Amino acid sequence: MSDILILHEDRLRERVHLDDAAIKVVETAFARLAEGGVEMPPVLSMHMPDVNGEVDVKTAYVPGLPGFAVKISPGFFDNPSKGLPSTSGMMVVLSSETGRVQAVLLDNGYLTDVRTAAAGGVAAKHLARSDATRAAIFGAGLQARLQLRALRLVRPIAEAVIWARDPAKAQAMAAEMNGDGLSVRAEPDPAKAAAFADIIVTTTPASQPILKADWLQAGQHVTAMGSDQDGKNELDPHCLDRADLYVADRVSQTQSLGELQAALNAGLIADTTEIPELGEIIIGRHPGRTHPDQITIADLTGTGVQDTAIATHALAAFSKEP
């Protein structure tokens, strides 16, 4: 088994970055999913409420790619109090031809962080107004920072506000990210944070809504990416009812893991058959935003095809090594 490539987080960080290439890789993955032929089983998800933890296992086979990834992604949300990050994990890449293990990516969750942020960038690229310059980020963790960076790759973001349950964390993130052509400040009032923005991104593990429907304004785009487990809920379910366009990364996932679940439980949405997926907008099967005054929402629960795509991208960065 000595031919298995083993890559640790530090080496992956050297070669894989949240950049235009990562955005393109994830965008192409969503397109392939919409085009058909991708095998992507439901997420294996286990919740451990007594330890405030969870673990997801995701995978997808994409015809034409040399390998496919199986990703194990834990989230233990009391870890920061123990001096540890909330998320970690690893990916195993197997040959699409033989099923043999090709690589073990001990990324400690880094590749998941990159592909999740890239997906937020893809959603904004295809759904937010092209002249969007103001962002509001709900949450002040690592993914909040990455989502703001991803937005700047696809839209001319010049100003941003940060809201978090812990005002000190919002202040720290704002101070860290202010500069380089970006003006960032903390906003203690979530309603004011939402009102400020052209693009709102929610990045928390909330189980009760943190974004209210009556805060939304014409022309805004919302990306909700924190709800990826049964019981999580960042958006008031009426947000989906108020939106002119609701888009799922994968409808079958969002109705059981994402914001769609809460809207279905509230009886606000009865029929999911006409809900578009992000890949359908990317390939032009669905028009997406058709007017600058529309309110759009992207519900991102994280898909196995993103994991196979970012793992393939990572391995390609090492393919020329002797």
C-alpha positions in Angstrom: 0.0 0.0 0.0 3.1 2.3 -0.2 1.8 3.8 -3.4 -1.0 5.6 -1.5 -0.4 9.4 -1.5 -0.8 10.8 2.0 -1.1 14.6 2.2 -1.3 16.6 5.5 -3.0 19.9 6.1 0.2 22.0 5.9 1.0 20.7 2.4 -2.5 21.1 1.2 -2.6 24.7 2.4 0.5 25.4 0.3 -1.1 24.2 -2.9 -4.9 24.7 -2.5 -6.3 28.2 -1.9 -9.7 30.0 -2.0 -9.2 31.7 -5.3 -10.7 31.9 -8.8 -9.6 28.4 -9.6 -11.4 27.0 -6.5 -14.6 29.0 -7.5 -14.4 27.5 -11.0 -13.9 23.9 -9.7 -16.9 24.1 -7.5 -19.0 25.9 -10.2 -18.2 23.1 -12.6 -19.1 20.5 -10.0 -22.6 22.0 -9.6 -22.9 22.1 -13.4 -22.0 18.4 -13.7 -24.6 17.5 -11.0 -27.3 19.3 -13.0 -26.3 17.7 -16.3 -26.8 14.2 -14.9 -24.8 11.1 -14.6 -23.3 12.0 -11.2 -23.9 9.4 -8.5 -24.4 11.1 -5.2 -26.0 9.2 -2.3 -27.8 10.9 0.6 -25.6 12.4 3.3 -24.8 10.0 6.2 -25.4 12.3 9.1 -25.1 11.6 12.8 -26.0 14.0 15.5 -24.6 13.7 19.0 -26.6 16.3 21.1 -25.2 15.3 24.4 -21.7 16.4 23.3 -22.9 19.2 21.0 -21.4 17.3 18.1 -22.2 15.9 14.7 -20.5 14.0 11.9 -21.3 13.9 8.1 -20.1 11.5 5.5 -20.4 12.7 1.9 -19.3 11.3 -1.4 -20.0 11.5 -5.1 -18.9 9.7 -8.3 -18.4 12.0 -11.3 -18.0 10.2 -14.6 -14.8 11.2 -16.3 -12.9 12.1 -13.1 -10.0 9.7 -12.2 -11.1 9.3 -8.6 -13.9 10.0 -6.2 -13.7 11.2 -2.6 -15.3 9.9 0.6 -15.3 12.7 3.2 -15.7 12.4 6.9 -16.5 15.8 8.5 -17.0 16.1 12.2 -18.3 19.3 13.9 -18.0 19.6 17.7 -19.2 23.0 18.7 -17.9 23.1 22.2 -14.4 22.7 21.0 -13.5 26.4 21.0 -13.8 26.4 24.8 -11.2 23.6 24.8 -8.9 25.5 22.6 -9.8 23.4 19.5 -11.5 24.3 16.2 -15.1 23.3 15.8 -14.5 21.3 12.6 -11.9 18.8 11.4 -12.0 15.8 9.1 -10.4 14.0 6.3 -11.0 12.7 2.7 -10.1 9.4 1.1 -9.8 9.4 -2.7 -10.4 6.1 -4.5 -9.8 5.2 -8.1 -12.8 5.5 -10.4 -11.4 2.6 -12.4 -10.4 0.1 -9.7 -11.8 1.3 -6.4 -8.3 1.2 -4.9 -7.3 3.9 -2.5 -5.3 6.5 -4.3 -4.8 9.2 -1.6 -5.6 10.1 2.0 -6.0 13.8 2.5 -5.5 14.6 6.2 -6.7 18.1 5.6 -8.3 18.6 9.1 -11.3 20.1 7.4 -9.4 22.6 5.3 -10.6 21.4 1.9 -14.2 21.4 3.2 -13.7 25.0 4.4 -12.4 26.0 0.9 -15.1 24.2 -1.1 -17.9 25.6 1.2 -16.7 29.1 0.8 -16.3 28.6 -2.9 -19.9 27.5 -3.1 -20.9 30.7 -1.5 -19.0 32.6 -4.1 -20.7 30.6 -6.9 -24.1 31.3 -5.4 -23.4 35.0 -5.3 -21.9 35.0 -8.8 -25.1 33.5 -10.3 -27.8 35.1 -8.0 -26.6 38.4 -6.5 -26.9 41.6 -8.4 -23.8 42.3 -10.4 -23.4 45.8 -8.8 -23.6 44.4 -5.2 -21.0 46.3 -3.1 -22.2 45.8 0.5 -22.2 42.5 2.4 -23.5 41.4 5.8 -22.0 38.3 7.4 -24.0 36.7 10.2 -21.4 34.8 12.3 -17.8 35.5 13.1 -16.0 32.2 12.8 -13.6 30.8 10.1 -16.3 30.2 7.6 -17.6 33.8 8.0 -14.2 35.1 7.1 -13.9 32.8 4.1 -17.4 33.6 2.8 -16.5 37.3 2.8 -13.3 36.6 0.9 -15.2 34.4 -1.6 -17.7 37.2 -2.2 -14.9 39.6 -3.1 -13.8 37.1 -5.8 -17.2 37.4 -7.6 -18.6 40.8 -6.7 -17.2 44.3 -6.1 -17.7 44.2 -2.3 -16.3 47.4 -0.8 -18.1 47.5 2.6 -19.2 44.7 5.0 -20.8 44.5 8.4 -20.4 41.6 10.8 -23.1 40.4 13.3 -22.5 37.7 15.8 -24.1 36.6 19.1 -20.8 37.4 20.7 -20.1 41.1 19.9 -16.4 40.8 20.8 -16.0 38.1 18.1 -17.7 40.4 15.6 -15.4 43.2 16.6 -12.3 41.0 16.2 -13.4 39.7 12.8 -14.1 43.3 11.6 -10.7 44.5 12.8 -9.0 41.5 11.1 -10.6 41.9 7.7 -10.8 45.7 7.5 -8.4 47.1 4.9 -7.1 46.2 1.4 -10.0 48.1 -0.2 -12.6 46.7 2.2 -14.3 48.7 5.0 -15.5 46.3 7.7 -17.3 47.1 11.0 -19.2 45.1 13.6 -23.0 45.7 13.8 -24.7 44.7 17.1 -28.2 45.0 15.7 -29.0 42.1 13.3 -31.8 44.0 11.7 -29.5 46.9 10.8 -26.9 44.5 9.5 -29.4 43.0 7.2 -30.7 46.4 6.0 -27.2 47.5 5.2 -26.4 44.7 2.7 -26.9 43.8 -0.9 -25.7 40.3 0.0 -26.4 38.5 3.3 -24.5 35.4 4.3 -25.4 33.3 7.3 -22.7 31.1 8.6 -23.8 29.8 12.0 -24.9 26.5 13.6 -28.1 28.1 14.8 -31.1 26.1 15.7 -33.4 29.1 15.9 -33.7 31.7 13.1 -31.3 34.6 13.2 -32.5 36.3 10.0 -36.1 37.6 10.0 -38.3 37.8 6.8 -39.4 41.4 7.5 -35.8 42.5 7.4 -35.3 41.6 3.8 -35.4 44.3 1.1 -35.9 44.3 -2.6 -32.7 43.4 -4.6 -31.0 41.5 -1.8 -29.4 38.1 -2.1 -29.1 35.7 0.9 -26.8 32.7 1.1 -27.6 30.4 4.0 -24.9 27.9 4.5 -25.0 27.0 8.2 -28.0 24.6 8.2 -26.5 21.3 7.2 -28.0 19.1 9.9 -31.6 18.1 10.9 -32.7 20.7 13.5 -30.5 23.6 12.3 -32.3 26.7 11.1 -30.8 30.1 10.4 -33.6 31.8 8.4 -37.1 32.6 9.5 -39.1 30.2 7.3 -41.1 33.1 6.0 -37.9 34.3 4.3 -38.4 31.5 1.7 -42.0 32.6 1.3 -41.0 36.2 0.8 -38.2 35.5 -1.7 -38.9 35.8 -5.4 -36.4 32.9 -6.0 -35.3 30.1 -3.7 -32.5 27.9 -5.0 -31.2 24.7 -3.4 -27.8 23.2 -3.8 -29.6 19.8 -3.8 -33.4 19.8 -3.1 -33.3 16.4 -1.6 -30.8 17.6 0.9 -32.3 21.0 1.7 -35.7 19.5 2.5 -34.2 17.4 5.2 -31.0 19.3 6.3 -31.4 22.9 5.1 -33.6 25.9 5.4 -36.3 24.3 3.2 -37.0 21.8 6.0 -38.3 24.6 8.3 -40.4 26.1 5.5 -42.0 22.7 4.8 -42.7 22.1 8.4 -44.3 25.5 8.7 -46.6 24.7 5.8 -45.2 27.6 3.7 -44.1 25.4 0.9 -46.1 22.4 -0.3 -44.5 21.5 -3.6 -40.8 21.1 -4.1 -40.9 19.8 -7.7 -40.3 23.3 -9.2 -37.5 24.4 -6.9 -34.4 25.0 -9.0 -30.9 23.8 -8.0 -27.8 26.0 -8.3 -26.4 23.8 -11.1 -29.5 24.3 -13.2 -28.9 28.1 -13.1 -25.2 27.7 -13.9 -26.0 25.6 -17.1 -28.8 27.9 -18.1 -31.7 25.5 -17.6 -33.2 28.0 -15.2 -32.9 31.7 -15.7 -32.1 32.6 -12.0 -32.4 36.2 -11.1 -34.4 38.1 -13.8 -34.8 41.5 -12.2 -32.6 43.6 -10.0 -35.4 44.1 -7.4 -35.9 40.4 -6.8 -35.0 38.8 -3.4 -33.0 35.6 -4.0 -32.0 32.9 -1.5 -29.5 30.1 -1.9 -29.7 27.3 0.5 -26.3 25.5 0.7 -26.1 22.3 2.7 -22.8 21.0 1.2 -22.8 18.3 -1.4 -20.6 15.3 -2.0 -19.9 16.4 -5.6 -18.1 19.5 -4.1 -15.9 17.2 -2.1 -14.9 15.0 -5.0 -14.3 18.2 -7.0 -12.0 19.9 -4.4 -10.2 16.6 -3.7 -9.5 16.1 -7.5 -8.3 19.8 -7.6 -6.0 19.2 -4.7 -4.5 16.0 -6.2 -3.9 17.8 -9.5 -1.8 20.3 -7.6 0.6 17.5 -6.7 0.4 15.5 -9.9 3.7 16.9 -11.3 5.7 16.1 -8.3 8.4 13.4 -8.8 
